[in-house]
Amino acid sequence: MRVFRKLCPISRRNDVFNILLSRRLALPCTFISDTDSSTSDDSSYDSVSVSQPSVTIARRCACSFGTTTGARDVCLPNRRKYSFSRCWYSKEEMLSRVSLVLSERGWDCGYLNGPKIQLDASHVSLIMNALFDGTSDAALAFFFFRWSQRRNGSNHETHAVCTMIHISVLGNMNHIAMKFLRDLVRCRRGGSHDSLFHVLKETSKDRKATETVYSMLLSCYLDQDMLDVALKLLDAMKVLGMYPAAGVCIALIKRLLKSKNLELTFSVFAEALYHGRDLINQTLSLLIHHCCVRGNLADAFKLFSEMYKYGCQPDVVSYTIIIDSLCKSGYLKEATSLLHKLGQEGISPDSLLTSSIVDGYCKAGRLTEAVSVLKVLDCAPDEFIYNSFVHRLCDEGNMLEATELVNEMSESGAFPDCCNWTTVIYGYSRANQVGQALKIFGGMLKRGIKPALLTYTVLIDCYCKLGDVREAESLINVMEKSGLRPDLVAYNVLIYGHSMKGEMQKAFKVLNVMKAGGIYPNLVTYNILIHGFVKKGSLMEAREVLTELSGRGYSPDRFTYTILMNGFFEAGNFQETFHIWSHMSKSGNRPDVISCSVLLSGFCKAQRMQEAHAFFRKMLEDGLSPDLALYNILLFGFCREGDLLEAFRLLNMMAENNIIPNYITYSALVHGLKKNNVHDSKEVAAIRIQQALAKNNIFVDNSTYVAPCA
């Protein structure tokens, strides 16, 4: 364009443009209304803009500044020179253009400026088709559509709307077509859609455009979560020999995966390939990801391996999905093997893939191998990769090394962010080094790093552990002043802090503040309150919270029942404890080892060992695996009764299940042996433990269980 301007003077340039336009070489003329709203007042039609549309327009208007004789080659009057800039036409000019086109096609256009007359749907559709057929200008038809709607004082019928949809698609005004289709879908929600399919077919002007319209309609149904109607439309399209566009097929497959209809998903995938839709890589990646999310790694790996069958090669996205899932499932050897294969195929792993495999090794505690992966890939670690190492060091309690690693990050070009420092603060908090956690927080502020919501939540937990709930509450105010809004987790931590101190009134005050802010309690909140009342010994109040919990539509979980069972057990009310356990079983909450331990303790404390033993056997039949604490409860109960036969039987069962006795086991046996007047009870107890372990090829030093009692 710059070369053209240099070579041609202005006057000559205008002549050239006129010639180009009159010869119909390229430049289409499209009019776009300044507003999409069909409910605007008359002033919205005062001007209409003109802009150059995309070269993909299906039908073009040959605009010249002379006159032509053919009805389809009608020339529209235009006093302005055509330009690439945005031009504006008044309502009167647009009506003049409409009048001229219709007159050329034999219409009497006196009504345009005369008294208001009612135009029915068929007339509107005929006029719009005439305007488009005469000019190939969808915007002119759209102007008439809106003008006539405003003139009639009511919305057009479906027939006219569907006609406008087809014209919009043919004129490359797909955004207008989508708007109309969305409105049609919304107003028919819950009703029949067969008539809409029929009218769209009836008003069709071009087969290819109709396929596009149906494809767009299917997309609208998916957006409105109307999967059944979308599938019905798909069947109707197939009858007509049509099929949705690739993007819509992918959206449909996503929705089918969400509905967990894997069989139909593969069927749609196969049909899309048959109809030539290029979506293999994207769709296979979706299917692989879906299988991985459901934990079906075998099917995911099979799909990944069969990508070559479909004529495509796995890309970095497919590799990342499968490697990430393998790492999360602990299959690090297989993930590393795939990583090497990726390199052999000439695909460079991106930062996400590298982070996935490094994180997998870090979570497995294999830090040396994680470093080796980085060296092999010749990859400089970023903040995310560093955080995997920091998180693992914190999990191992190696806080000094974790802190040093974060401080050294800048040396390799990665600068510690809020996430890195929050991980360290959380590590110190879990290690009960609250003072050090607060010190790290202070250093983070000095570096100019703005704390995130999670950072404040961890600090609130730190102060609650110290018993300084007042300081924890002040952090809520600091958060709000810095523009952060406390979430449910932050409030739950604060409520827990008050509850553990027995300050239930203050806990409920926080609850009310939370509700006033539009944040409503969840099951965790109610469990915290129940725990607080139980700890305080206020069992009736705990019961009231349980009632409110159920009234708000929440179902108590095992943790809820276990808290209550423990509370009534500690209060000596074993009957109520057993009642709660029975209710838990009937409500569909399968008791776990912890809840069973509470009930077993009750039987043993009440010296009802026959019932305790029967309950233990039932627990085993239900597939629960007792832990060391549960074995010790039952073993101590038998020893207190002097029943050494059952006690030794339990000891052997522990060894068979690879559970190493501790000093509680040892002291229980000593107590039972003494009750049976066995001499050297300590020595005998140690020997019996060694024998039981050796029988199962377990060899440990007796200090493992004897030392605390020695």
N, C-alpha and C positions, 0 to 999 in steps of 0.2 A: 504493500500500500504506500509506503514511503517513497519507493522508486517511482510508482505511478504518479504521485503528486509532483515529484521533481521534473518528470518528463512532460507533463501536460499542464498547460495554463488552466485557470479556473473555468473560463468559458468553454474551452474544448473539453474539459473534464465532464461538465454537465451534459454535453452532447453525447459523450461516450456512454454515460450512465443511462441516458434516455434510450440509446440504441440497444444496450444490454437488456433493459427492461422490456422494450417492445419486441425483441426477438425471443423472449421467454427463456433466456439462457440459464438463469439461476435464481434470481432474487424473489423469494416468496413474500407475500404481504399478509401479515396476521394482525388481527386486532384483539387485544386482551382487555377485558373490563378492569377498571381500577379497583373493583371490590368483588368478592365472591358471594357475598351475602344476598340472598334472594328477597330479603325482607327490608332492604334499605329503601329510603324515600327516593323521590324522583331526582333529587340532586345527584344521586349516585350514577345517573346516566348522563350527566352533563359532559363528561369527557371520557374518551376511550383511548387507551394507549396503543401504540403500534411498535412492535419490536421484531427483530429478525429472528425467526425460529431456527431450530436445528435442521440440518440438511437431511434428516431422516423422515421428514414429513412425507406422508404417503401421497397426498394430492396437493398441487401447488396452484396458486393464483397468478396468472400472468398479468401483472400490473403495468400498463403503459400510460402515456400521457396523450395518446390520440384516441381514436375510436375504432372499434372492430365490429363486424357484422354478425358473426356467429353468436348464438345464444350462450354457448359454453365459453366463448372467448370474450365475454362482455368486458368492456373497459369501464372502470369506475372513475368518476370525476375526482380529481385531486389537485388543488391549486398549489400544494406544497411539493417541493422536490423530494424524491425518495432519498433517505439517508440511513446510515447504520445507527444513528442515535435514536432515542425514544421520542416519538411524536405523539400528539394528542388530538383527538377528534371530538367535536361536540356532539351532543345528542341529535341535533338537527342534521348535522352532516351525516351521521350514521343512518338516520331514517331516510335521508335522501339516497344513500347508497342502496339501502334495502329496497326502496321504491323503484329505483332504476333497474336493479337485477330482476325484480318480480315483473316489472312492465315488459322487459325484454322476453320474459317467458310467458307472456300472455295473461298476467294477473291484473285485475283492476285494483289499484292501490289507493283509491280515494279514501278508504276507511282509515288510513294511517294518520291523516290529519283531520278527519271528520269527527262526528260524535262517537262516543264510546259504543262499541258493539262487542258482543260476547263471541270469542273464538273458541270452538270446541277443540278437543284433543286432536282429532283427525286433521283439522285445518292447520293447527300449529305445527304438527308433524310434517304436513305437506309443504308448508311454507319454509320450514327449516331445511328440508331436503332440497327444495328448489334453490334456496340461497347457497347451500353448500355445493350443489351440482353446478351452479352457475359460476361460482368463484373459487371453489376448493378452499374456502376460508371459514374454518370452524368458529373463529371468534365472531364473525358477522352473524352466524346462526345463533351463537350463544347470546349475543346482544338482543336479537329478536326474541329469543326464549325468555329472557328476563324482562324485556320491555312489555311483551304481551302478558306475562304473568302479573306485572304491576298494573297493567291496564285493566285486566279482568278482575283484579282484587282478590285473587285466590291462587293457591298453588296448582300447578299443572297436574294432570292425571299421569298415571304410570306410563301410558303409551308415549306421551310427549317426552317424558323424562328419559325413557329408554332410547328414543330416537336421538335425543341430545347426547346421550352416552356414546352411541355408535359414531356420531359425527365428531365428538371430541377425540375419540381414539384415532379416527381416520385423519383428523387434523392435528395430530400430535399434541393434544391438550389433555394428556392422561390424568393430570392432577384434577381437572374438572370432572372427568369420568369417575375417578375414585371417590370424589366428594359425594356425587350423586349415588353411587353404589353403596357407600357406607350408610347414607341416610335411608335408602330403601331397605337395607338389611336391618337397621335398628328399628324402623317402624313396623317391620314384620316379625320381630323377635317373639317367639312363642306361637306364631301363626303358621299358615301354609306358605310355602315358597314356590310351589309348582307354577302358579300363575306368573310369577316373576320370570322363571325360566322360559315360559311360553312367550311372554311379551318381548323379551330380549331376542328370542329367535325370530319372532314375527317382524320386528323392526330392523332386522339385520340388513346391512347394505353391502357387506363384503365378508367373505368367509374367514379370511385371515384376521380381520378386525374383530369378528365375532368370537373367534378363539381367544383373542386377547381380552375381550370383555368378560367372557366366562372365567378366564384365568384370574382376572382382577376380582371378580365376584367371589371366587373360591378363597382368595386371599382375605377378603373382608369377612367371610364366615369364620375363617381361622382366627382372625383378630378378635372376633366376638366369642371365641370358644364354642362355636357351633359346629363341632366335628361331624355329627351325624348328617347335618344338612350339606356340609362340604363334600362328604363322601357320596351323597345322593347326586350332587351336581357333577362330581367326577364321573359317575356312571352315565349320566345324561350326556356328558361331553364325549365319552367313549362311543356311545351309540351314534353320535354325529360324526365320528371319525376325528375328533379333536382331542387335544391333551394339554394340560397346563404348562406354563413356562417353567424353566429349570428352577428359578428362584422360588416359585410357588410350590413346586414339588418338594424342595428342601424344607420349606415351612410346614408342609403337610406331614412329611416324614418326622420332623421334630415333634409335631403335635401327637402323632401316633405313638412315638416313643414315650412321650409323657403319659399317654393313656395305657402304656405297658402292653400294647397290642403288637407284639413282635412279628407274628405271622403276617398280619396285614401290612406291616411296615416293609417287610421283604418283598411282598407282592407288589406294592406301589413302586418300590425301588426297581424291581425287574421290569415293570411296565414302562417306567420312565426311560430306562435304558433302551428298551425296544422302540420307543418313539423318538429316539435320538437325542434325548436330553443330556447335556454334558454336565453331570453332577456326580461322577463316580468318586473322585477324591474326597469332596466335601461330605457326601452321604456316607461313604464307608467310614470316614473319620467319626461321624455322628454315631453310627452303629457300634463302632469299636468303643467309643466313649460310654455309650449306654450300657454295653455289656460290662465294662470296667466298673461303672458306678454301682451296678447290681451285684458286683462281686463275682461275675461269671467270666473269669480270666481265660478259661479254656476256649469259650466261643469267641472272645475278643482276639485271642492269639490266632485262632483259626481264620477269622476274617482278615486279620492283618497279613497272614501268610498267603491268603488267596487273592490279594489285591492284584497280583500279576495276571490272574485268570481273567479279570475284567479289563485287561489291557492298560493298566495304570501302575505306576511305581509309587511305593509309599513315600510321602513327603515328610518334612520335618515335623509337621503337625501330628501325623499318624504315629511317628516314632515317639514323640513327646507324650502322647496320650498313653500308649502301651507301656513305655518305660516308667512313667510316673506311677501307673497302677501297679506294676511289678515291684517297684521300690516300696510303695505303701503297704504291699502285702508281704514284704520281707524277701522277695525273690531277687536278691541283689546280683547273684551270679548270672541269672538269665538277663537281667537288665543291662549288666556290663557287656555281656555277649552281643546284645542288640546294638549297644553303643559302638562297639568295634565294627559291626556290620554296616552301620550308618556311615562310618568313615570310609569304608571300602567302596561304598557306592557314591562317594564324592559329595555327600551332604554334610554341610557344616552345622554342628549342633548350635542352637541358639542359647541365650542365657537362661531361658526357662527350662530347657531340657537339662542343661548342666546343673542348675539349682536342684532339680528333681532328684537326680542320681546322687549328688553330694549330700543332700538332705537325708536320703535313704540310708547312706552309710553312717551319717552322724547319728541318726536316731537309733541305729543298731549298735552304737558305741564304737564303731570301727573308724576312728578319726584318721588313722594313718593311711588307710585305703582311700578315704575321702580326699586326702591331700594328693595321693597318687593319681587319682582321676583328674584332678586339676592340672597336674603336671603333664599327663598324657595329652590332654586336650589343649595344653598350652594356653590356659584360660586364666585371666586375672580375676580374682574373686571380687564380686560386687557386694553391696550391703546385705542382700538377701542370702548369699552364700556364707558370708561372715556370720550372719545371725544363726545359721544352722549349727556352726561350730560353737558359738557362744551359748546357744540354748542347751546343747549337749553337755558342755562344761558345767553349766548351772545345774542341770539334772544330776550330775555326778557330785555336786557340792564343791566343785573346784572353782570357787568364786574369785580367788586371786588371779588365776590364769585367765578366767573369762574377762575380768576387768582389764588386764594387761592387753588381751587380744583386741578389745574394742579401742583401747588407747593407741594401738599400733596400726589400726586400719588406715589412717591417713598416709602412712609411709608407702602403701601400695596403691595409692590413688583413690581409695574408697573412703568416704568421710562418714563417720558414725551419724546415724539419724535417730529420730525419736524412738523408732522400733528397737534398735540395738540397745540403747540405754534403758528402755523400759524392760527389756529381757533381763538385763543385769539387775535392775532394781527388784524385779519379781524374784530373781534367784536369791538375792540377799534376804528378801522377805520370807521365802520358804525355808531358808536356813536359820530363821529367827535372829538374823543380824539386822534388826530394824534400824539401828543407828547408822550402820554403814549404807543401808538403802537410802536413807534420807540425805546422807552425805553425797552419794552419787547423784541424787536428784538436784541438789544444790549446784554441783559441778556442771550438770546438764544445762541449768538455767544460765550459768555464767558463760557458757559457750554460745548462748543465744538460740538454743534449740527449744522450740515451743512444745510443751507437753501435750500429749493427746489425751483423749477421754480415758483410754486404758491406763495411761500413766497415773492419772489422778485416782482411778479406781484401785490400782495396786497400792498407792500411798494411803488411801482411806483404810484399806485392809491392814496396812502396817500399823497405823495409829490405833485401830481397833484391837490388834494383838497386844499392843502396849497398854490397853485399857484406857487410852486417852481418846474417848469418843468425841469429846468437845472439839479437839483439834481436827478430828476427822470431819466433823460437821462444818468447820470453818473452811475446809477444802472445797466443799460444795459451793460456798459463796465465791471462792477464788475461781472455780471453774466457770461459774455463770458470768463473772466479770470479764473473763478472758474470751467469752463468746461461745463456750461449750455448754451444752445442756446435759445434765446428769441423766443417764439412762437407767433402766430397770436394774441392771447388774450393780451399778454404783449404789443405788438406794437399798438394794437387798443386803449389800455388805454393811451399810450403816445400820440397818435394822438388826442385823445379826450382832453387831457390836453392842447395841443397847440390850438386846435379848440375853446375851451371855453375861451381862452385868446385872441381870434381873430388873432392868429399867423398862418394864413392859409399857408403861404409860408413855415414855419418850419414844419407844419403838412405834407405837400407834400414832404418835404425833408426826413422825417421819412418813408413816404410811399415808396419812391424810394430806400432807404436803405433796407427796408423790401423786396421789389421785387428783389433787387440784391442778397439777401440771399436765394432766392428761395421760399419765402413765399408770396403768392398772396392774395390780399384783398378779403374779402367776403362782403356780403350784409351789415353786421354791420359796416364795415369800411366805405362803401359809405354813409350809413346813418349818421355816425359821421361827415363826411366831409360836407354833405348837411346841417346838423344841424349847423355846424360852420359857413358856408356861410350865412345861414338864420339869425343867431344871429348877424352877422356882418352887415346884411342888403344887402348883395350882392346876390340878388335873381337870377340874370342872371347866375352867376357862379354856383349857386345851381342847376339851370336847366341844365347846361352843365354836371355837375356830374351825374345827373339823366340820361342824354342821354348816357354817358359812361357806366353807370351801366347796362342799357338795352342792349347796344352793346356788353357787355361781357357775355351776357346770363343770367343775373340775372333779376328776376321779382321784381319790387318794392313791399314792403309789406305795411300794414296799417300804420306802424310807419313812413315810407318814405313819404307817402301821407299826413299824419297828420302834419309832420314837415313843408312841403311846404305850406299846407293850412294855418297853423298858421302864417307863414312868410308873405304870401300875404295878409292875414287878417290884420295883424299888420301894413302893409304898406298901408292899406286902399283900396286895390284892391279886392273888394268883388266879382266882376265878375270872376276873375281868381281863387279865392277860390272855388266858386261854380263849375267852370269848372273842377278843380282838383278832387273835391268830386265826380262829375259825372263820370269822367274817372276811379276813384277808384272802383266805383260800377260796371262799365261795365267790368273791368279787372278781376272780380272774387274775389276781396278783399272785403269781407263783412264789411261795416263800423261798427266801435265800438262806444261806448258811448263817448269816447274822441274826435274822429273825428267829430261825430255829434254835440258835444258841440261847436266846433270851428265854424261850419256852422250856428248853432243856434244863436251863439253870433253875427255873421254877420247880420242875419235877424233882430235881436233885435236892434243892433246898428244903422241899416239903417231904423229903425221904420217900418219894414215890418212885423207887427205882425200877419197879416192874413196868410202870407206865413210861418211864424215861427210856427204857430199853426198847419197848415196843415202838415208841415214837422215833427212836434212832433207826430202827430197822425199816420203818415206813419211809423215812427220809432217804435211805440208801436205795430203796425200791423206786423212788421218784426221780432218781438220777442225780441227786445232790452229792457233791464230794466234800466230806467234812474237812475242816482245816485243823491246825494244831490246837487252836483255842477251844474248839468244840470237843475234840477228843479229850482234852484236859478236864473240861467240865464234867463229862460223863465218867472218866476214869477216877476223878476225885470223889464223885458220888459213890461209886462202887467201893473204893478204898475206905471211905468213911463208914460204910456199912460192913466192912471187913470181908467183902466178897472178892478175894484175890483171884479166883478162877476167871471171873468176867474181866477183872482188871488186866490180867496177863493176856487174855484173849484180845482185848482192845489194843494192848501194846504191840502184839504181833501184827494186828491189822494196820496199825500206824506204819510199821516198818515195811509191810508189803506195799503200801501206797507211797513209799519213799518220803515219809514225814518224819523228820528227826526230832526226837523228844527234847524238851528243854528242862530247866531246873524245876518248873511247876510239875511236870510229869514225874520227875525224880522224887520230889518231896511228897507227892501224892502216894507213890509206891512205898516210900519210907513209912508214911503214916499208916497205910494199910497193913504193912508187915508188922509194925509195932502193935497194932490192934489185934493181930493174930499171935502176939508174943514170940515173934521170930527174932532170934539173937542176931547181932551184927546186921540190923535191918538196912543200914546205909550201904554196906558192902554188898549185901544180897541184891538190893535194888539196882546198884550199878552193874552187877554181873548179869541180871535178867535183861537189862536194857542192851548190854553189849551182845548178848546171845541173840536177842531178837533182831538186832541190826545185822550181825554177821550172817545170820541165816538168809538174809536178803542181799548179801554182798555189799553191805554198807559199813564202812569202817571210819569211825570218828574218835577223836580223843575224848576221854570221859570228862574233861574240863568243860565240854560243850554243855553239859547238863548238871554236873556236880558242883562246880566252882561257887555259885551263889549260895549254896547251902553248907559249904564246908566250914 
